Amino acid sequence: MNATQPSFISWEPEPTRRGTSNIIFTCLSTLAFCVWGSVHIDIIQSRRNALVQRLFALVLGLLSPEVLLVMAYSQRRLATKLVNEANGHFGIQVTPQMPWYRCAPPQLWSKLKAHIILWRTKVSWSL
């Protein structure tokens, strides 16, 4: 029994079908847009520096996304540390089971709820 191996197509030209370059460009541009939209860099004063920093984050996200993951995790740890320090400074005791909205003084939440209820009653919905 003769078994023939399928032919290997290395590069497909553009005019006859959807070419290889079109597929590669579409994949890379989609990936670049996803990285561009998901990476949020710190706010800096200069617009030029912000663009350069964002382009650097884009290239970094395309080439090694795990580095962005490590950076995000380290920022999360730093933010948690700062929140714990602020809570300690203001004397707020937070347990791991306590949701974030329970950390604020109760008077703040009662005022906020009253404001929302008042806003709901004042708004007239019509088409």
NORNORCOR-V226980 format. One record per residue. N is the residue number from 1. PSI is psi as a letter, one per 40 degrees, with the letter a starting at -180 (* if undefined). Layout:
n = [N/N]
psi = [PSI/PSI]
This chain:
n = [1/2/3/4/5/6/7/8/9/10/11/12/13/14/15/16/17/18/19/20/21/22/23/24/25/26/27/28/29/30/31/32/33/34/35/36/37/38/39/40/41/42/43/44/45/46/47/48/49/50/51/52/53/54/55/56/57/58/59/60/61/62/63/64/65/66/67/68/69/70/71/72/73/74/75/76/77/78/79/80/81/82/83/84/85/86/87/88/89/90/91/92/93/94/95/96/97/98/99/100/101/102/103/104/105/106/107/108/109/110/111/112/113/114/115/116/117/118/119/120/121/122/123/124/125/126/127]
psi = [h/h/h/h/h/i/i/h/h/d/h/h/i/d/d/d/a/h/i/d/d/d/d/d/d/d/d/d/d/d/d/d/d/d/d/d/d/e/h/h/i/i/h/i/d/h/d/d/d/d/d/d/d/d/d/d/d/d/d/d/d/d/d/g/d/d/d/d/d/d/d/d/d/d/d/d/d/d/d/d/d/d/d/d/d/d/d/d/d/e/f/h/h/h/i/d/e/h/i/d/e/e/d/i/i/d/d/d/d/d/d/d/d/d/d/d/d/d/d/d/d/d/h/h/h/i/*]
